[in-house]
Amino acid sequence: MPSDTLLLDGRSLTIEAVVRAARNPATHIALDPAARQALTASRALVDRAIAGGQTIYGINTGFGKLANVRIAHEQLDQLQVNLIRSHAAGVGVPLPADVVRAVMILRANVLIRPTSGVRPELVDALVGVINAKIVPFVPEQGSVGASGDLAPLSHIAMVLLGEGGVLDARGQEAPADAALRTAGLAPFRFGPKEGISFINGTQAQTALLALLVHDAQVLWRTSVAAASASLEALRGTPVPLDARIHHARPHRGQIEAAALMRQLLADSEIRESHRENDERVQDAYSLRCSPQVLGAVADAIRFAEATADVELNASTDNPLVFENGDVLSGGNFHGQPVAQALDVLAMTLTTLQALAERRVERLVNPDLSQGLPAFLTADPGLSSGYMMVQITAASLVAESRALAMPASIGSIPTDANQEDFVPMGMASAFKARRILANAQRVVAAELLCAAQGLELLAPLRPGRGVAELYRRIRGLEPVVAPLRADRPPAPDLERLTRAIAGGELDPGSAGV
């Protein structure tokens, strides 16, 4: 077995493992032998129920509003194939490759659970597609998140059938049958229960939630570092970071944010330079209350993380098979928990970037920047410096605020009112992804301005952690150089954004 292997057992999948495997296609996916054996026993119960002539939803009946239509035994396989073909109704641009890989990994992890009652060969076929580095073409729009992510999962199932499309090396759609042949894989024929089990589930929205939680955690730590750098550049006081203040109001995130800021600001020469004879009594909220606000953000991300942790190893297909042979139709495919978590992420990442933008404003505004030159340029008037950086940040915050309205409260009934309350989880996910990208760029704007502010305070040195952050910013390739004369800020903002997204400026990594 390859050294970088992710073993799926339906019980122990983590966000970290999903992110690693989704973003590293070389990761080999394998199935736990004990889980596979338990699934074989579960499938035998399904076969027994079918042979006994029971009427079981989705196995020998139609779907949704058509559940009262009984299907002849000789048509049960075709029923499942028809379901997949008819539900592959997604539209729009394709989901990114790492998202699709995450969806497939999550789907395999759910199907290997004994409650799924599918043949192990179906999970083998899905894992084979993953390990062959085949990425199905999955349009991002078309799921309301109830009965699961029917359209996205159907587009993946189409590839197993040898139909539909896959992403080629250029990100364009190519025929799935040719991709399977090239990989030496045969199309899979779905049997009774297997089509509905494959497409009933929350794995598209949950995959996006897992990736977003990871990226939000990296961004949160980087945002705390940016706040610390701004505090130094604006010669603020670290007194409000005193641990006693935060233990007197012991929200976990607040305590963690203050502790990280104290660590980053330790041994600061800038602090010592204004300890005495400073006329200010206290700093503005965007500095003084950073632990409280960013702490609330951390706690909201933690809520989303807890939801993802449960959903990664949960039975969200339908119907479910139990050890006594009962095959029960329920509603675990409903995405409300995931949609709500995604909406919380969207709102809290809007808060994070709005706070960062306020610190950008203080850094560039000569009325608020504690002696720094206007717009952080040595020649204000002739030069505009970072004037537009704050304007760009403001535009991103405004867009995020417009996107932050929860989608999970916006049900539109579907399926002839059989699915009369749906969570719109994929809409929540799309908005959260856009808001995350905006937040990364606003924090990039803060880091760009804070680094310039520190430059203008030299030779005074900031705290050890902030100094290391500054060193990393200046060490990026292409170089994010100090501002000596006006130049377009866009390349620096985009390079810093990539660094934030990739964890290059994360103070949780070594050395900061």
N, C-alpha and C positions, 0 to 999 in steps of 0.2 A: 504494500500500500504506500502511495507517495507520502513524503514527509508532511506536506501541507495538505492535510485531509480534514474535511468536515464530516463527522459521522452523525447521521440523522437517526434519532430514536423516537421522535414525537414527544419528548419530555424535557429535553435539556438545552434546546436551542437558545442562544443569547443574541442580544443586539450586536455585541462586538463581533461575534462569529458571522452574523449575517452581513455586516458591513465589510468585513475582511474578504469573505468569499464573493460577495457581489462585485467588489471593486478590484478583485484579483482573479481574473478568469483562469489562472493556472491552478487555483484551489480545486482539489479533487473532492467530489461529493460521493459518499458511501453510505450504505444503509446498515444499521445495527442488525446483526443476525437474529437476536432474540426478538426484536421488534418485528422483523420480517416473518418470523415463525408465528408470532401472535396474530399477525394480519392474515396469515394462511388459515388459522383456526376461525377467525372472524368471517372470512369469505365462505367457509364451509357452512356457517349458520345462515348466510344469505342464500346460498344455493338450496339449502334445506327448506327455507321459507318459500322460495319460488316453487320448488317441486311440490310443496304442500298445497299450492293453489291459493295462498293468502293474497288478498288485495293490499298491496303496499305502495304508497305514494312514490312516484318517480321511478319505480321498478317495473310495474306492470300497469301503470296509469299514465295519463297525460300530465302536463305540468301546469302549475298556477291555476288559472280559471278553468283549465281543461282537466283538472284532477279527477273529475267524475267519469272520465272516458276510460274504459278498461281496454287494455291492449292485448292482442293475441300473443300466445307464447312464442310463436315462430317469428314475431316482429320485435321482440324485446331488444335485440342488438341494434336493429335499425332505429328504434326509438331513441336510443342514446346518441347515435350519430346524427340523427335529425336535430336533436336538441342542440348539439354543438354547432352545427352549421347554421341553424336559424338564429342562434344567439350571438354569433360573431358579427355584431352590428356596430362596432366601434368606429368612430370617425376622428379626423384630425391628425396631427403630427404624431409620430411614434413616441412611446415612452423611451427614455434613455436606456442604454444597454445595462447599466448597473441596476436600474430599477427592475427591469425585466428579469435579470438573473436573480435578484432578491425575491421577486414574486415566485419564480419557479422553485427556489430553495424552500420558501415557506410552504408552498403547495405540496411539495414532496414530504415535508415534515408533518403536515396534517394528514396526508393520505396514508402514511406509515402507521398512524395510530389505529388500534384495533377497532375503534368505533366507526371507521370509514367503510369497512366491509368490502373493499375492492380487492382485486387480485394483486398480489405483489408485483406481477409482471407490469402492471400499469405504472407503478412507482419506478420500477427498473427503467421503463421506457422514458419517463420524464428525466430521471437522473442521467440516462444516456445522452439525451439532448443537451443537458447542462454541461456534462463533461466533454462533449464534442465541441463546446464553445459556440453552439448554435443559439442565436438570439432571435426569438420570434418577433415579427413586426406586430406590435400591439398599439393600436391607436389610443391616445390618452383620454378621449372623451367617449361617453356612452354608458357609464355606470352610475346608478343612483345608490349603490352600496347596500341594497336590500335583496334578499336571496343571494347575497354576496355580490362580488364584482363579476357579474355574469358575462358582460361583453369582453373585458380584458382577458379573463380566464378562458373564454371560448376561443379567442384568437391564439392562445398558447396551445389549447387542445387541438386546434386545426392543424398545427405543425406536427403533432404526434400522429395525426391521421395521414400525414403526407400531403396536406392541402394548405391553403393560405400562403403567407409570406414570412420571410425572415429578413433580418438586416444584413446587408453585405458589408464589405470592408469600407465602403464609402458612406454607410449609413442609409443606403437606398434599399427599397424593397426588392427582394429576389424570391424566386419560387422555392417553397419549402421542400418539395419532393426532390429537387436536385441537391439541396443541402443535405438531406438525409442520405441520399445515395453516395455522395462524396464522403460522408462520415462513416459509411458502411452500416447504416441503421435502416431497419425496415419499418414501414408504417405500422402503427398499433391499431388493432381493431377493438373498439370499446365494447364491453359486454354489459349485461344488466346491472344497473345502478351506477356504473362507472362514469358515464357522462355527467349525470347530475351531481355525483360526488366530486367530480373534478371542478365543476364551475360554480357550485354553491360554496361560497367562502369569502372571507374578507382579505384575502392575501394581497391584492393589489394595493388597497389603501393601507394595509398593515406594513407592507414592504416600504412604502413611502414614509410611513410614520417612523419605522425603525431607523431608516437612513436620516430622516430629519432630526430625530432625537440625538443621534450621534453628532451630527453637524452642529446642532444648536448647543450642545455641551461644549464643543470646541470653541464655538463663537462666544459663548458666555465667558469662558476663562480668558479669551483674548480681549473681550470687552472690559473685563475687570482690569486687565493690564493696561488697556488704553486709558481708562479712567484714572489709573495711578499715574500714568505719564502726563496726563493733562493736569492733574493736581500739582505735580512738580513744576510743569511749565508755567502754570498760573500762580505758583508760589503759595499754594493753599496750605492749610494746616492739617496734619494727620490726627489731631486730638480727637475728632469725632469717630476715629477708628478704634479707640480704646476698647479692649475686650469687655470691660465692665459694662459699658453702655449697651452692648449687643446681647450680653447674657441677661441683662435686665428685661429684654424683650426677645426671648429665645426662639425666634424663627430660625430654622436650620440654615436656610439659604443666606439670610442676613449675617449670621455668625460666620459662615464660610467666606462670604464676600469680604467682610472686614478683615478676617485673618489673612486672606490672600493679599489684600492691599497692604497690610502691615508688613508682610514678608517682602513684597516688591519694593517697598519704600524704605527698608532698613538701611541705615548708615548713609543717609542723604546729606550731602554738603549743601544742597539747595535749601533744605529745611533749616539747617543751622544758620544760613545767611539772613534769615528774616525772623528768627525766633524772638529777637528783642526789637523794641521800637516799631512794631507793626501796628498801625492804627486800626486795622480791621478787627472786629470782634468775632465774626464768624463768616464762613464762606456761603455762597449761594447753594441752593438745594442740589443743583446738578453735580456739585462736588461733595457737599456735606452729607447728602442723603444717598450717595451712590450705593452704599451697602444695603440700605433698606429697599431701594428700588430694584437693584440687581439681585438682591436676595429673593425678592418676590418672584423675579423672573426664574431664578434657579429652582424655586419650589414648584413653579408651574411646569417647567421642563421635567422635573422629577415625577410629577403626576402623569405626564405623557409617557415617560419611560416605564412607569409601573403598568400602565395600560398595555403598552407594547409587550412587556415581559409576559403578561398573561396570555395575550393573543397569539404570540409566537408558537405556543405549545397547547393551543386550545382546539377542540373539535368544533369546527364551524361549518362542516358540510351537513348534508341532509339527504335522506334520513340517517339516523345513527343506529349502530348495531351494538347490542349489549351482551354480556357473557351468558345470560340465560336464554338467548335467542330472540329476544324482543327486538324488533326493528321499528323505531319510533320516529315519527316526523315531528320536528319542532322548529325553532326559529333562531338557532345559534348563529346562523349566517347574517343576522341583522347587524349592520355596521355602526349602530349608534355609539357604542363606547369608543370606537376608533375615531369616528367623525368628531365627537366632542373633544377628544384629546388633540386632534389636528387643529380644531378651532382654537383651543387654548394656546397651542403653540403659536398660531398665527397672531393672536392678540398679544401674547407676552413678548414675541420677537419685535412687534411693533413698538411696544414700550421700550425695549432695549435700545432700538435705533433712535427713538425720539429723545431719549436721555443723552445719547452720544451726540446727536445733532446740537443739543443745547450747549454742550461743552465745546464743540467746534465753533459755535457762535462766540463764545467767550474768548477763545483763542485768537480769533481774527478781528474782533471788535476792539478798537483802542480805548473805548470807554469802559471796557470790562476786563481787559487782558493784563492788568497790573504792570503796565510799563512796557509790554511788548509792542513793537511797531505795528501800525495799522496793516492788517492783512498779512502780517508776518514777512513783510518785505523791507529791505533796508532803505528803499527809496520810494516810499508811498507817494502816489500822485503820478509820477512818471511811470511807476510800476503798479500793477493791480494785485500782485502776489497771489494769495489764495482766496481772493474775494469769491470767485466762482465755485470754489470747493464747498463753501457753506451753502451756496445756492443749490448746487447739485444735491447735497445731503438733504436740504429742505424738500426738494422735489420728490426724493425717494420716500421720505417719511410721509408726505402727503398721499402718495400713491398707496403706501402700505396701510394707512388709516382707512382709505376707501375700500381696501381689500379685506380688512379685518372683521367685517360683519360676518357673524357665524353662518355657515352654510347648513349646519346640522339642524337648524330650526326651520328650514325651508322646504319641507316635504311637499312633493307633488305626487298624488296617487298614480300608480301604474298598474299594468296587467288587469285591465277591466275592473279596477278597484279591489282586486284581491290583495295586492300589495298597496294598502291604502295609507301607510305611513312609512316613509323611507328616509334615510339619514343624509343622503347626498355626500357621502364620505370622500369620493374622489374630487368633488368640487372643493371640499375643505382642504384636501391635499394639494391641489394645484395652487390655491391661494397661499397656503403655508410655504410652498416651495418658492414662490415669487417673493414673498415677504422675507424669507430667509436670505435670498440673494440680495435684496435691497439692504437688509441689515448688515450683511457682510461688507457691502460697499460703503455704508455710512460709517461703520467702524474703521474701514480703511481711510476714510476722510479724516476721522479723528486722529488716527495714528500718523498720517501725513503731517497734519498741523501740529500735533504734540511733539513730534520729532523735530520740526523746525523751531518750535518754541524752546526746546532743550538746547538746540544748536545756538540760539541767540543768548542763552544764559551761560554758555561756556566762558571760562574754564570750570565753573562750578559743576560738580558731578551730582547726578541724581542718585536715588537709592540703588542698591545692587541689582535688584530685579529689573527695575526700569532701565538701568544702564545696559543690561544684557538685551533687553527688548530693543533698545535703540541700536545696539551693535548688530542685531539680526536684521533690522530694517535696512540699515546702511549696507549690509552684506548681501542683500538680495541681488540676483542676476535676472534681468537687467538691473542696473544699479538705480536705486531710489536715492538720488543725491540731494544734498542740501540745496535750498533755493538761493541762488546768487543773483539771478536775473530772471525775468518773466520767461516761462516756457509752458507748454500745454500740460496741465495737471493730469489729463486723462490717462496717459500710459502709466504714471505712477499709481494712480488710483486702481487701475486694473491689475497691476502687478501685486499691489498690497492685498487686493481682494483675493487673488489666487493664493497668496501666501496664507491668508486667514483661513480660506476653505481647506487648504492642504495641511493645516496644523503647524505651519512653519513658525508662527509667532505665538503659539499656545504656551502659556507659562506653566502648564502642567507637564510639558516635555522637559527633557534633561537640560539643566544649565540655567534655567530662569528662576 
